[in-house]
């Protein structure tokens, strides 16, 4: 049975996923560069395989077991070179242009979701696979058409760092500002996979082989008036 801490972590991850879900974006403007007919033909021919994996937090001590990483979100989509280039561009920009880092995690998720929409509009929504990780950190996709695939895994943790609220004098004198609440620290794993008929492609995810770590800052929707001191 999951304990209260585990359930709380999973709820926080779900809240982050749904928050990003509602963001409209014009990302992934490139034409679809995937031969969808090849995936459809594989399904018709019964040429399918399995993708399975596990995400862990490696133990600090040599003889201690690894702990499952709870609250991951796993997406499997047909391999797109255009999407790969876009994601690598986001990662590179976050390194060389610090101003983009506070929204780097959101940019990755938006690019993924935009690609999913393109696939859906092309009549290939069934080729977008998503699964939350289980309580033991494992995930699995069955009956995956043979071909090249991209696996993008996300794990978000909210870091609460509420900013200072404006004083009554500042509120009445200076420009009113939104309040900083904190940020989601998001770890991403990105893998290219080859799925073959009757075989299982496996991945093991840990902190050392993460593809990128980004953040998504959170602010109040508008200015927050000064709070009265609590007794």
Secondary structure, DSSP 8 states (H G I E B T S, - for coil): ---HHHHHHHHHHHHHHHHHHT-------S-----HHHHHHHHHHT-EEEEEEEEEE--SSTTS--EE-TT-EEEEEE--HHHHHHHHHHHHHHHH-GGGGGGHHHHHHHHHHHHHHHHHHTT-GGG-EEEE--TTSEEEEEEEESEEEEEEEEEEEEEE-------HHHHHHS---EEEEEEEEEEEEEEEEEE-TT-EEEEEE-GGG-SEEEEEEEEEEEE--------
